Amino acid sequence: MWTKLSKYRKKYIELNLQDSIDYEKFCMISIVYHSTKIEGCSLTETDTRVLLDKDITAKGKPLMDHLMIKDHFKAFVYLKNQAFNKRKFFVEFIKDVNALVMKNTGSEISSIAGEFDTSKGDLRLLQVYVDKKYFPNYKKISDLLNNLCHEINNRIDNVSEPNEVLKLSADIHYNLVNIHPFGDGNGRTSRLFMNYIQLYHNQPLIKIFTEDRVEYINALNESEDKENIDVFRDFICKQQIKFFQAEIDKYKKIK
């Protein structure tokens, strides 16, 4: 499968799509659509593109969904700029990105341990249970994030081969979403940092397709159950192949 990925990456890069007008922007918009759709956003891909490109809202659809998309895209653009400057990983960096993701849809939350604000990238102060799973105790989050940042910083400049870069991208997604440091926006933030690694290494962006949401969640759970991150890495590999195939097919239709 990884050999197949290399083959399709070569074909994709040979198309020189990055030289097309606004290609990266529209690729980012599509990724934002799929990422927010995974979280239940009601806007279609066309709605998303019109909103971000023309600032026109989709009639009859919730304001919160529009805000979710606009915040997500702004966070993506921010990460793109940070990748250009080769910014390394620190807890405050991760918090800053989550704050952008949740800027207009987050809120203050009161818990036994205190108050925190999901619109400001505050670390959660409560226990989280999702899909038959408990995430780490909130008291451990700071140490877990510091350890993750240390691990990523040790690896980020020591990978260059594209498949190894993709594995690192999958790893940060998997580990960050399993720490689940925030009260909301963990999935979106983790998917953004997955693409941060790609941007940092000037590699094609990764799209997790919304129609593959069940397989995506199963891959996360199976990796944890088997204590084998290769399960999730392989899922991301398959998603990247699917993306390359789709882009190559679209290009062929206009030739």
PAFI-951304 format. One line per 8 residues: number of its first residue (from 1); their letters; for each residue x, y, z of N, C-alpha, C. Coordinates in nm, 4 decimals. Layout:
NUM> A> X,Y,Z,X,Y,Z,X,Y,Z ~ ...
***
This chain:
1> MWTKLSKY> 0.0830,-0.1216,0.0000,0.0000,0.0000,0.0000,0.0865,0.1267,0.0000 ~ 0.1947,0.1267,0.0765,0.2807,0.2436,0.0816,0.3558,0.2628,-0.0500 ~ 0.3846,0.1520,-0.1191,0.4450,0.1620,-0.2521,0.3455,0.2241,-0.3502 ~ 0.2199,0.1850,-0.3363,0.1130,0.2416,-0.4195,0.1004,0.3912,-0.3936 ~ 0.1119,0.4306,-0.2678,0.1061,0.5724,-0.2329,0.2167,0.6487,-0.3044 ~ 0.3382,0.5949,-0.3021,0.4511,0.6618,-0.3676,0.4248,0.6787,-0.5169 ~ 0.3665,0.5771,-0.5780,0.3370,0.5824,-0.7217,0.2373,0.6934,-0.7531 ~ 0.1300,0.7007,-0.6738,0.0274,0.8018,-0.6988,0.0756,0.9419,-0.6614
9> RKKYIELN> 0.1596,0.9511,-0.5573,0.2151,1.0824,-0.5232,0.2974,1.1354,-0.6401 ~ 0.3772,1.0476,-0.7016,0.4595,1.0882,-0.8159,0.3718,1.1388,-0.9305 ~ 0.2637,1.0656,-0.9609,0.1726,1.1073,-1.0676,0.1073,1.2414,-1.0343 ~ 0.0667,1.2567,-0.9080,0.0007,1.3793,-0.8638,0.0946,1.4992,-0.8767 ~ 0.2174,1.4841,-0.8304,0.3137,1.5937,-0.8337,0.3483,1.6313,-0.9775 ~ 0.3527,1.5306,-1.0653,0.3853,1.5559,-1.2066,0.2792,1.6410,-1.2769 ~ 0.1584,1.6497,-1.2206,0.0527,1.7320,-1.2795,0.0766,1.8813,-1.2559 ~ 0.1656,1.9126,-1.1595,0.1969,2.0528,-1.1275,0.0719,2.1325,-1.0886
17> LQDSIDYE> -0.0171,2.0695,-1.0169,-0.1403,2.1360,-0.9779,-0.1145,2.2554,-0.8864 ~ -0.0057,2.2508,-0.8119,0.0247,2.3612,-0.7216,0.0487,2.4915,-0.7977 ~ 0.0810,2.4804,-0.9277,0.1034,2.6000,-1.0086,-0.0272,2.6595,-1.0608 ~ -0.1380,2.5879,-1.0416,-0.2672,2.6378,-1.0875,-0.3144,2.7511,-0.9963 ~ -0.3879,2.8438,-1.0526,-0.4371,2.9588,-0.9763,-0.5266,2.9128,-0.8621 ~ -0.4911,2.9525,-0.7414,-0.5716,2.9262,-0.6211,-0.5915,2.7780,-0.5909 ~ -0.5076,2.6898,-0.6490,-0.5284,2.5472,-0.6246,-0.5183,2.5145,-0.4759 ~ -0.4120,2.5641,-0.4108,-0.3937,2.5324,-0.2692,-0.5094,2.5859,-0.1847
25> KFCMISIV> -0.5572,2.7056,-0.2189,-0.6692,2.7639,-0.1445,-0.7916,2.6742,-0.1546 ~ -0.8253,2.6312,-0.2761,-0.9447,2.5483,-0.2934,-0.9254,2.4091,-0.2337 ~ -0.8024,2.3617,-0.2320,-0.7728,2.2346,-0.1652,-0.7964,2.2496,-0.0149 ~ -0.7502,2.3604,0.0419,-0.7718,2.3872,0.1838,-0.9206,2.4006,0.2158 ~ -0.9941,2.4671,0.1283,-1.1390,2.4819,0.1490,-1.2066,2.3453,0.1510 ~ -1.1665,2.2577,0.0589,-1.2255,2.1237,0.0538,-1.1940,2.0455,0.1810 ~ -1.0712,2.0582,0.2295,-1.0329,1.9900,0.3533,-1.1141,2.0433,0.4703 ~ -1.1353,2.1751,0.4752,-1.2179,2.2351,0.5810,-1.3598,2.1807,0.5743
33> YHSTKIEG> -1.4143,2.1693,0.4536,-1.5489,2.1125,0.4392,-1.5557,1.9726,0.4990 ~ -1.4638,1.8858,0.4597,-1.4672,1.7475,0.5071,-1.4449,1.7403,0.6584 ~ -1.3547,1.8229,0.7096,-1.3244,1.8195,0.8528,-1.4435,1.8660,0.9365 ~ -1.5102,1.9716,0.8923,-1.6264,2.0204,0.9679,-1.7478,1.9297,0.9490 ~ -1.7582,1.8698,0.8309,-1.8692,1.7769,0.8064,-1.8578,1.6560,0.8987 ~ -1.7381,1.6097,0.9237,-1.7157,1.4990,1.0168,-1.7721,1.5339,1.1541 ~ -1.7686,1.6638,1.1887,-1.8186,1.7096,1.3188,-1.9665,1.7461,1.3161 ~ -2.0327,1.7216,1.2023,-2.1769,1.7434,1.1955,-2.2218,1.8726,1.1310
41> CSLTETDT> -2.1306,1.9474,1.0693,-2.1684,2.0717,1.0025,-2.2652,2.0428,0.8879 ~ -2.3638,2.1296,0.8705,-2.4703,2.1060,0.7719,-2.4390,2.1614,0.6332 ~ -2.3349,2.2433,0.6198,-2.3070,2.3047,0.4906,-2.2494,2.2035,0.3921 ~ -2.2867,2.2172,0.2663,-2.2308,2.1337,0.1603,-2.0932,2.1878,0.1209 ~ -2.0248,2.1130,0.0348,-1.8942,2.1610,-0.0096,-1.9084,2.2896,-0.0913 ~ -2.0141,2.2983,-0.1706,-2.0389,2.4219,-0.2464,-2.0708,2.5368,-0.1523 ~ -2.1540,2.5122,-0.0506,-2.1832,2.6147,0.0504,-2.0544,2.6654,0.1140 ~ -1.9670,2.5718,0.1465,-1.8404,2.6050,0.2129,-1.7529,2.6912,0.1236
49> RVLLDKDI> -1.7449,2.6537,-0.0027,-1.6623,2.7286,-0.0972,-1.7167,2.8695,-0.1184 ~ -1.8479,2.8821,-0.1330,-1.9094,3.0138,-0.1546,-1.8921,3.1020,-0.0310 ~ -1.9065,3.0417,0.0860,-1.8892,3.1168,0.2106,-1.7472,3.1709,0.2227 ~ -1.6482,3.0867,0.1973,-1.5093,3.1264,0.2169,-1.4539,3.2080,0.1011 ~ -1.5079,3.1868,-0.0180,-1.4569,3.2589,-0.1343,-1.5333,3.3885,-0.1603 ~ -1.6652,3.3870,-0.1322,-1.7486,3.5033,-0.1637,-1.8114,3.5682,-0.0397 ~ -1.7949,3.5048,0.0769,-1.8531,3.5527,0.2023,-2.0066,3.5574,0.1945 ~ -2.0637,3.4586,0.1249,-2.2092,3.4476,0.1123,-2.2557,3.3269,0.1922
57> TAKGKPLM> -2.3538,3.3476,0.2793,-2.4013,3.2402,0.3662,-2.5011,3.1500,0.2942 ~ -2.5167,3.0282,0.3454,-2.6111,2.9316,0.2891,-2.7480,2.9544,0.3525 ~ -2.8474,2.9747,0.2710,-2.9811,3.0076,0.3195,-3.0392,2.8963,0.4068 ~ -3.0904,2.9368,0.5228,-3.1617,2.8438,0.6101,-3.0736,2.7526,0.6932 ~ -2.9416,2.7726,0.6889,-2.8529,2.6854,0.7651,-2.7969,2.7594,0.8861 ~ -2.7682,2.6871,0.9949,-2.7335,2.7513,1.1220,-2.6122,2.8438,1.1155 ~ -2.6221,2.9552,1.1871,-2.5115,3.0497,1.1963,-2.3873,2.9817,1.2532 ~ -2.4066,2.8959,1.3538,-2.2925,2.8300,1.4174,-2.2132,2.7471,1.3185
65> DHLMIKDH> -2.2805,2.6873,1.2206,-2.2106,2.6067,1.1198,-2.1238,2.6951,1.0308 ~ -2.1748,2.8139,0.9981,-2.0964,2.9077,0.9183,-1.9739,2.9557,0.9958 ~ -1.9940,2.9853,1.1231,-1.8835,3.0312,1.2069,-1.7780,2.9223,1.2245 ~ -1.8239,2.7975,1.2382,-1.7323,2.6847,1.2510,-1.6394,2.6768,1.1307 ~ -1.6959,2.6931,1.0125,-1.6182,2.6842,0.8897,-1.5204,2.8008,0.8768 ~ -1.5675,2.9217,0.9045,-1.4807,3.0380,0.8908,-1.3645,3.0319,0.9898 ~ -1.3929,2.9896,1.1130,-1.2873,2.9764,1.2133,-1.1866,2.8701,1.1731 ~ -1.2369,2.7581,1.1229,-1.1493,2.6480,1.0818,-1.0546,2.6939,0.9714
73> FKAFVYLK> -1.1072,2.7652,0.8743,-1.0241,2.8102,0.7625,-0.9186,2.9105,0.8092 ~ -0.9568,3.0023,0.8973,-0.8605,3.0997,0.9489,-0.7485,3.0297,1.0266 ~ -0.7843,2.9265,1.1012,-0.6832,2.8496,1.1745,-0.5889,2.7794,1.0765 ~ -0.6436,2.7307,0.9658,-0.5642,2.6633,0.8632,-0.4630,2.7603,0.8014 ~ -0.5100,2.8803,0.7673,-0.4225,2.9820,0.7085,-0.3116,3.0201,0.8075 ~ -0.3486,3.0327,0.9340,-0.2516,3.0629,1.0383,-0.1437,2.9541,1.0444 ~ -0.1861,2.8284,1.0427,-0.0910,2.7180,1.0471,-0.0006,2.7166,0.9236 ~ -0.0569,2.7491,0.8104,0.0233,2.7546,0.6874,0.1370,2.8552,0.7027
81> NQAFNKRK> 0.1067,2.9708,0.7604,0.2088,3.0738,0.7814,0.3127,3.0285,0.8842 ~ 0.2680,2.9604,0.9880,0.3605,2.9116,1.0896,0.4528,2.8036,1.0322 ~ 0.3993,2.7204,0.9441,0.4803,2.6158,0.8811,0.5885,2.6776,0.7928 ~ 0.5540,2.7855,0.7245,0.6523,2.8551,0.6401,0.7704,2.9021,0.7245 ~ 0.7416,2.9414,0.8500,0.8466,2.9883,0.9413,0.9091,2.8754,1.0231 ~ 0.8679,2.7512,0.9931,0.9237,2.6318,1.0591,0.9097,2.6382,1.2117 ~ 0.7925,2.6770,1.2572,0.7698,2.6865,1.4013,0.7644,2.5473,1.4630 ~ 0.8331,2.5304,1.5738,0.8336,2.4027,1.6438,0.7129,2.3935,1.7371
89> FFVEFIKD> 0.6968,2.2764,1.7983,0.5783,2.2484,1.8787,0.5980,2.2869,2.0254 ~ 0.4999,2.3621,2.0756,0.4915,2.3966,2.2171,0.3440,2.3947,2.2559 ~ 0.3178,2.3761,2.3834,0.1790,2.3668,2.4299,0.1016,2.4930,2.3926 ~ 0.1627,2.6093,2.4080,0.0919,2.7338,2.3765,0.0562,2.7422,2.2285 ~ 0.1404,2.6863,2.1427,0.1112,2.6835,1.9992,-0.0147,2.6010,1.9732 ~ -0.0232,2.4850,2.0352,-0.1411,2.3991,2.0183,-0.2657,2.4683,2.0718 ~ -0.2524,2.5353,2.1852,-0.3651,2.6076,2.2443,-0.4089,2.7234,2.1535 ~ -0.3121,2.7928,2.0942,-0.3452,2.9043,2.0046,-0.4292,2.8571,1.8864
97> VNALVMKN> -0.3927,2.7428,1.8310,-0.4659,2.6908,1.7152,-0.6077,2.6490,1.7552 ~ -0.6205,2.5806,1.8690,-0.7541,2.5431,1.9148,-0.8396,2.6665,1.9423 ~ -0.7785,2.7724,1.9944,-0.8527,2.8964,2.0193,-0.9066,2.9545,1.8891 ~ -0.8281,2.9460,1.7815,-0.8753,2.9936,1.6511,-0.9890,2.9055,1.5987 ~ -0.9745,2.7739,1.6156,-1.0772,2.6792,1.5702,-1.2102,2.7048,1.6419 ~ -1.2032,2.7412,1.7692,-1.3232,2.7548,1.8520,-1.3618,2.9003,1.8804 ~ -1.2981,2.9936,1.8134,-1.3122,3.1360,1.8472,-1.4569,3.1828,1.8586 ~ -1.5387,3.1484,1.7614,-1.6759,3.2002,1.7590,-1.7824,3.0970,1.7947
105> TGSEISSI> -1.7396,2.9768,1.8286,-1.8382,2.8739,1.8655,-1.8138,2.8176,2.0050 ~ -1.7054,2.8578,2.0682,-1.6749,2.8091,2.2025,-1.7479,2.8889,2.3093 ~ -1.7306,2.8484,2.4352,-1.7996,2.9151,2.5459,-1.7308,2.8816,2.6780 ~ -1.7686,2.9515,2.7814,-1.7177,2.9232,2.9152,-1.7871,2.7997,2.9712 ~ -1.7097,2.7168,3.0396,-1.7637,2.5954,3.1005,-1.7221,2.5920,3.2474 ~ -1.8190,2.5621,3.3326,-1.7906,2.5486,3.4752,-1.7841,2.4013,3.5122 ~ -1.6817,2.3644,3.5868,-1.6685,2.2274,3.6345,-1.6297,2.2298,3.7816 ~ -1.6256,2.1140,3.8431,-1.5863,2.1055,3.9835,-1.4449,2.1590,4.0032
113> AGEFDTSK> -1.3604,2.1374,3.9003,-1.2202,2.1793,3.9102,-1.1994,2.3271,3.8783 ~ -1.3015,2.3932,3.8262,-1.2888,2.5348,3.7932,-1.3532,2.5683,3.6601 ~ -1.3355,2.6911,3.6167,-1.3919,2.7378,3.4901,-1.2853,2.7401,3.3808 ~ -1.3270,2.7070,3.2582,-1.2374,2.7196,3.1431,-1.3203,2.7609,3.0230 ~ -1.2534,2.8172,2.9239,-1.3224,2.8757,2.8090,-1.2765,2.8057,2.6818 ~ -1.3685,2.7361,2.6165,-1.3323,2.6623,2.4950,-1.3053,2.7554,2.3767 ~ -1.3447,2.8831,2.3874,-1.3178,2.9775,2.2788,-1.1786,3.0388,2.2902 ~ -1.1073,3.0069,2.3983,-0.9758,3.0653,2.4211,-0.8633,2.9614,2.4231
121> GDLRLLQV> -0.8960,2.8379,2.3889,-0.7939,2.7340,2.3869,-0.7523,2.6872,2.5251 ~ -0.8381,2.7105,2.6239,-0.8068,2.6617,2.7591,-0.8074,2.5094,2.7610 ~ -0.7158,2.4505,2.8375,-0.7180,2.3063,2.8558,-0.8390,2.2694,2.9401 ~ -0.8977,2.1549,2.9084,-1.0205,2.1159,2.9801,-0.9928,2.0862,3.1272 ~ -1.0962,2.1086,3.2069,-1.0883,2.0824,3.3506,-1.1991,1.9862,3.3925 ~ -1.2238,1.8907,3.3080,-1.3237,1.7891,3.3392,-1.2905,1.6596,3.2671 ~ -1.3547,1.5527,3.3129,-1.3350,1.4227,3.2495,-1.4192,1.4147,3.1233 ~ -1.3672,1.3485,3.0197,-1.4395,1.3355,2.8927,-1.4583,1.1885,2.8595
129> YVDKKYFP> -1.5820,1.1558,2.8207,-1.6178,1.0197,2.7816,-1.6846,1.0272,2.6453 ~ -1.6260,0.9611,2.5458,-1.6804,0.9637,2.4099,-1.6715,0.8241,2.3492 ~ -1.7815,0.7783,2.2917,-1.7815,0.6523,2.2163,-1.7199,0.5366,2.2962 ~ -1.7724,0.5140,2.4161,-1.7306,0.4031,2.5028,-1.5867,0.4169,2.5524 ~ -1.5339,0.5391,2.5495,-1.3938,0.5579,2.5861,-1.3768,0.6782,2.6773 ~ -1.2965,0.6613,2.7832,-1.2554,0.7717,2.8673,-1.1205,0.8242,2.8188 ~ -1.1103,0.9555,2.8083,-0.9830,1.0168,2.7723,-0.9031,1.0467,2.8996 ~ -0.7737,1.0778,2.8878,-0.6906,1.0961,3.0071,-0.7468,1.1983,3.1059
137> NYKKISDL> -0.7183,1.1762,3.2319,-0.7589,1.2691,3.3363,-0.7039,1.4083,3.3055 ~ -0.7865,1.5098,3.3283,-0.7474,1.6464,3.2927,-0.6197,1.6914,3.3649 ~ -0.5906,1.6318,3.4801,-0.4699,1.6692,3.5545,-0.3423,1.6257,3.4825 ~ -0.3542,1.5317,3.3897,-0.2372,1.4794,3.3185,-0.2124,1.5505,3.1850 ~ -0.3068,1.6351,3.1439,-0.3021,1.6903,3.0085,-0.1757,1.7704,2.9816 ~ -0.1388,1.8587,3.0714,-0.0220,1.9442,3.0490,0.1043,1.8621,3.0269 ~ 0.1265,1.7623,3.1104,0.2451,1.6771,3.0958,0.2402,1.5969,2.9665 ~ 0.1213,1.5462,2.9337,0.1073,1.4684,2.8107,0.1370,1.5535,2.6876
145> LNNLCHEI> 0.0897,1.6776,2.6877,0.1151,1.7667,2.5747,0.2621,1.8045,2.5653 ~ 0.3228,1.8305,2.6782,0.4658,1.8623,2.6774,0.5483,1.7463,2.6230 ~ 0.5118,1.6249,2.6626,0.5826,1.5063,2.6131,0.5622,1.4896,2.4624 ~ 0.4391,1.5143,2.4161,0.4107,1.5033,2.2733,0.4915,1.6065,2.1950 ~ 0.4949,1.7294,2.2429,0.5714,1.8344,2.1749,0.7195,1.7967,2.1684 ~ 0.7709,1.7443,2.2753,0.9117,1.7033,2.2790,0.9387,1.5934,2.1751 ~ 0.8477,1.4964,2.1683,0.8638,1.3861,2.0725,0.8590,1.4367,1.9289 ~ 0.7607,1.5222,1.8988,0.7460,1.5724,1.7619,0.8656,1.6592,1.7239
153> NNRIDNVS> 0.9111,1.7435,1.8148,1.0258,1.8295,1.7848,1.1524,1.7485,1.7599 ~ 1.1637,1.6333,1.8249,1.2797,1.5463,1.8023,1.2745,1.4771,1.6667 ~ 1.1547,1.4647,1.6122,1.1394,1.3906,1.4867,1.1204,1.4797,1.3643 ~ 1.0666,1.5992,1.3834,1.0156,1.6767,1.2705,1.1227,1.7129,1.1675 ~ 1.2451,1.7364,1.2127,1.3518,1.7702,1.1184,1.4362,1.6493,1.0791 ~ 1.3984,1.5345,1.1298,1.4736,1.4121,1.0999,1.3995,1.3192,1.0056 ~ 1.2892,1.3685,0.9507,1.2175,1.2933,0.8473,1.2170,1.3762,0.7195 ~ 1.2361,1.3111,0.6086,1.2351,1.3816,0.4805,1.1671,1.2994,0.3719
161> EPNEVLKL> 1.1817,1.1666,0.3804,1.1167,1.0794,0.2816,0.9656,1.0944,0.2965 ~ 0.8933,1.1200,0.1868,0.7507,1.1532,0.1958,0.6645,1.0567,0.2764 ~ 0.6881,0.9269,0.2629,0.6066,0.8315,0.3394,0.6330,0.8428,0.4890 ~ 0.7559,0.8744,0.5254,0.7893,0.8919,0.6672,0.7285,1.0210,0.7211 ~ 0.7221,1.1228,0.6374,0.6548,1.2471,0.6760,0.5071,1.2191,0.7023 ~ 0.4453,1.1415,0.6134,0.3033,1.1090,0.6299,0.2799,1.0309,0.7591 ~ 0.3696,0.9423,0.7927,0.3562,0.8664,0.9177,0.3647,0.9590,1.0383 ~ 0.4551,1.0569,1.0327,0.4639,1.1535,1.1417,0.3356,1.2356,1.1514
169> SADIHYNL> 0.2797,1.2723,1.0364,0.1531,1.3463,1.0341,0.0420,1.2660,1.1000 ~ 0.0342,1.1371,1.0657,-0.0660,1.0492,1.1271,-0.0430,1.0360,1.2772 ~ 0.0832,1.0291,1.3166,0.1171,1.0108,1.4581,0.0720,1.1288,1.5427 ~ 0.0965,1.2513,1.4934,0.0562,1.3656,1.5759,-0.0949,1.3734,1.5857 ~ -0.1636,1.3426,1.4767,-0.3103,1.3392,1.4820,-0.3567,1.2387,1.5865 ~ -0.3071,1.1175,1.5751,-0.3501,1.0096,1.6653,-0.3232,1.0451,1.8112 ~ -0.2044,1.0909,1.8398,-0.1674,1.1184,1.9784,-0.2393,1.2408,2.0349 ~ -0.2535,1.3449,1.9540,-0.3198,1.4648,2.0035,-0.4680,1.4401,2.0298
177> VNIHPFGD> -0.5346,1.3712,1.9376,-0.6776,1.3480,1.9577,-0.7014,1.2518,2.0733 ~ -0.6056,1.1659,2.1044,-0.6210,1.0742,2.2166,-0.5878,1.1382,2.3508 ~ -0.5102,1.2443,2.3500,-0.4956,1.3246,2.4719,-0.6243,1.4028,2.4963 ~ -0.6872,1.4479,2.3860,-0.8149,1.5191,2.3930,-0.8057,1.6351,2.4930 ~ -0.7136,1.7282,2.4675,-0.6835,1.8295,2.5691,-0.7877,1.9384,2.5890 ~ -0.8802,1.9518,2.4952,-0.9728,2.0652,2.4994,-1.1168,2.0220,2.5230 ~ -1.1971,2.1182,2.5617,-1.3380,2.0897,2.5844,-1.4136,2.0669,2.4551 ~ -1.3605,2.1176,2.3443,-1.4235,2.0993,2.2132,-1.3184,2.1284,2.1056
185> GNGRTSRL> -1.3444,2.0815,1.9851,-1.2559,2.1099,1.8721,-1.1325,2.0226,1.8638 ~ -1.1302,1.9119,1.9395,-1.0113,1.8257,1.9397,-0.9863,1.7600,1.8047 ~ -1.0925,1.7116,1.7394,-1.0769,1.6468,1.6101,-1.0271,1.7434,1.5042 ~ -1.0906,1.8601,1.4968,-1.0498,1.9601,1.3983,-0.9060,2.0054,1.4217 ~ -0.8711,2.0284,1.5480,-0.7359,2.0721,1.5805,-0.6335,1.9645,1.5452 ~ -0.6655,1.8398,1.5725,-0.5737,1.7296,1.5420,-0.5556,1.7130,1.3917 ~ -0.6631,1.7269,1.3165,-0.6521,1.7145,1.1705,-0.5723,1.8313,1.1122 ~ -0.5855,1.9500,1.1719,-0.5056,2.0635,1.1259,-0.3576,2.0411,1.1518
193> FMNYIQLY> -0.3232,1.9902,1.2693,-0.1820,1.9675,1.2985,-0.1244,1.8531,1.2156 ~ -0.2084,1.7590,1.1761,-0.1648,1.6560,1.0822,-0.1177,1.7233,0.9528 ~ -0.1952,1.8201,0.9047,-0.1561,1.8893,0.7825,-0.0453,1.9910,0.8058 ~ -0.0270,2.0332,0.9311,0.0856,2.1213,0.9610,0.2173,2.0513,0.9278 ~ 0.2259,1.9234,0.9609,0.3475,1.8473,0.9293,0.3683,1.8429,0.7785 ~ 0.2601,1.8230,0.7045,0.2698,1.8203,0.5579,0.3175,1.9557,0.5050 ~ 0.2603,2.0633,0.5571,0.2997,2.1976,0.5143,0.4450,2.2266,0.5515 ~ 0.4840,2.1849,0.6687,0.6209,2.2061,0.7183,0.7221,2.1441,0.6231
201> HNQPLIKI> 0.6852,2.0295,0.5668,0.7757,1.9581,0.4757,0.7392,1.9784,0.3285 ~ 0.6506,2.0732,0.3028,0.6110,2.1040,0.1646,0.5622,1.9800,0.0906 ~ 0.4795,1.9019,0.1604,0.4188,1.7819,0.1025,0.2695,1.8058,0.0764 ~ 0.2083,1.7296,-0.0136,0.0652,1.7472,-0.0411,-0.0190,1.7322,0.0859 ~ -0.1246,1.8106,0.0931,-0.2131,1.8085,0.2094,-0.2909,1.6775,0.2167 ~ -0.3380,1.6466,0.3363,-0.4137,1.5230,0.3616,-0.5603,1.5571,0.3829 ~ -0.6459,1.4856,0.3143,-0.7903,1.5019,0.3324,-0.8485,1.3735,0.3898 ~ -0.9182,1.3847,0.5020,-0.9952,1.2716,0.5535,-1.1385,1.2909,0.5053
209> FTEDRVEY> -1.1828,1.2010,0.4199,-1.3123,1.2162,0.3547,-1.4265,1.1882,0.4524 ~ -1.5251,1.2783,0.4509,-1.6359,1.2665,0.5445,-1.7138,1.1367,0.5272 ~ -1.7191,1.0844,0.4043,-1.7915,0.9584,0.3813,-1.7191,0.8387,0.4444 ~ -1.5944,0.8591,0.4836,-1.5167,0.7524,0.5479,-1.5073,0.7727,0.7001 ~ -1.6009,0.8491,0.7545,-1.5973,0.8838,0.8970,-1.5962,0.7592,0.9864 ~ -1.6790,0.6599,0.9545,-1.6855,0.5392,1.0377,-1.5525,0.4655,1.0348 ~ -1.4957,0.4503,0.9170,-1.3659,0.3827,0.9052,-1.2575,0.4614,0.9794 ~ -1.2671,0.5915,0.9735,-1.1734,0.6815,1.0424,-1.1776,0.6582,1.1939
217> INALNESE> -1.2960,0.6595,1.2506,-1.3102,0.6379,1.3947,-1.2682,0.4960,1.4320 ~ -1.3049,0.4000,1.3484,-1.2648,0.2606,1.3751,-1.1131,0.2451,1.3746 ~ -1.0459,0.3172,1.2837,-0.8997,0.3089,1.2768,-0.8358,0.3670,1.4025 ~ -0.8908,0.4758,1.4517,-0.8410,0.5338,1.5762,-0.8591,0.4358,1.6922 ~ -0.9787,0.3779,1.7003,-1.0081,0.2848,1.8103,-0.9270,0.1561,1.8005 ~ -0.9137,0.1051,1.6774,-0.8396,-0.0199,1.6586,-0.6919,-0.0015,1.6906 ~ -0.6365,0.1148,1.6538,-0.4966,0.1420,1.6867,-0.4746,0.1385,1.8371 ~ -0.5690,0.1950,1.9102,-0.5566,0.1959,2.0556,-0.5763,0.0557,2.1136
225> DKENIDVF> -0.6789,-0.0149,2.0658,-0.7073,-0.1490,2.1181,-0.5904,-0.2439,2.0963 ~ -0.5278,-0.2341,1.9784,-0.4170,-0.3240,1.9437,-0.2814,-0.2674,1.9835 ~ -0.2834,-0.1430,2.0358,-0.1587,-0.0735,2.0690,-0.0637,-0.0759,1.9496 ~ -0.1202,-0.0438,1.8348,-0.0452,-0.0504,1.7091,-0.0835,0.0697,1.6222 ~ -0.0004,0.1716,1.6232,-0.0317,0.2938,1.5493,-0.0277,0.2732,1.3982 ~ 0.0301,0.1609,1.3525,0.0332,0.1338,1.2086,-0.1074,0.1209,1.1500 ~ -0.2037,0.0821,1.2317,-0.3425,0.0727,1.1836,-0.3904,0.2097,1.1381 ~ -0.3662,0.3111,1.2211,-0.4090,0.4467,1.1844,-0.3225,0.5027,1.0722
233> RDFICKQQ> -0.1940,0.4757,1.0758,-0.1072,0.5193,0.9669,-0.1556,0.4642,0.8332 ~ -0.1937,0.3372,0.8312,-0.2416,0.2756,0.7076,-0.3720,0.3394,0.6602 ~ -0.4573,0.3769,0.7547,-0.5811,0.4452,0.7165,-0.5493,0.5783,0.6499 ~ -0.4580,0.6547,0.7070,-0.4199,0.7833,0.6481,-0.3553,0.7624,0.5114 ~ -0.2770,0.6576,0.4987,-0.2174,0.6232,0.3688,-0.3263,0.6004,0.2644 ~ -0.4292,0.5241,0.3009,-0.5391,0.4963,0.2074,-0.6157,0.6241,0.1718 ~ -0.6343,0.7122,0.2689,-0.7021,0.8390,0.2417,-0.6206,0.9243,0.1449 ~ -0.4893,0.9222,0.1612,-0.4040,1.0013,0.0727,-0.4051,0.9461,-0.0688
241> IKFFQAEI> -0.4052,0.8149,-0.0813,-0.4168,0.7527,-0.2141,-0.5495,0.7924,-0.2780 ~ -0.6563,0.7874,-0.2003,-0.7892,0.8251,-0.2507,-0.7895,0.9699,-0.2987 ~ -0.7241,1.0578,-0.2235,-0.7150,1.1989,-0.2624,-0.6375,1.2142,-0.3931 ~ -0.5208,1.1497,-0.4020,-0.4411,1.1588,-0.5241,-0.5185,1.1065,-0.6449 ~ -0.5848,0.9922,-0.6283,-0.6613,0.9341,-0.7387,-0.7708,1.0294,-0.7851 ~ -0.8409,1.0913,-0.6899,-0.9498,1.1831,-0.7237,-0.8972,1.3045,-0.8002 ~ -0.7845,1.3589,-0.7559,-0.7285,1.4770,-0.8218,-0.6761,1.4423,-0.9605 ~ -0.6134,1.3271,-0.9729,-0.5631,1.2837,-1.1032,-0.6789,1.2632,-1.2015
249> DKYKKIK> -0.7864,1.2000,-1.1537,-0.9040,1.1758,-1.2378,-0.9682,1.3074,-1.2826 ~ -0.9775,1.4037,-1.1894,-1.0349,1.5341,-1.2254,-0.9521,1.6026,-1.3324 ~ -0.8216,1.5926,-1.3187,-0.7311,1.6559,-1.4159,-0.7465,1.5919,-1.5531 ~ -0.7592,1.4601,-1.5553,-0.7717,1.3895,-1.6834,-0.8981,1.4320,-1.7587 ~ -1.0027,1.4656,-1.6854,-1.1303,1.5012,-1.7497,-1.1235,1.6332,-1.8251 ~ -1.0287,1.7192,-1.7848,-1.0192,1.8488,-1.8533,-0.9145,1.8498,-1.9638 ~ -0.8427,1.7373,-1.9789,-0.7387,1.7315,-2.0816,-0.7987,1.6922,-2.2165
***
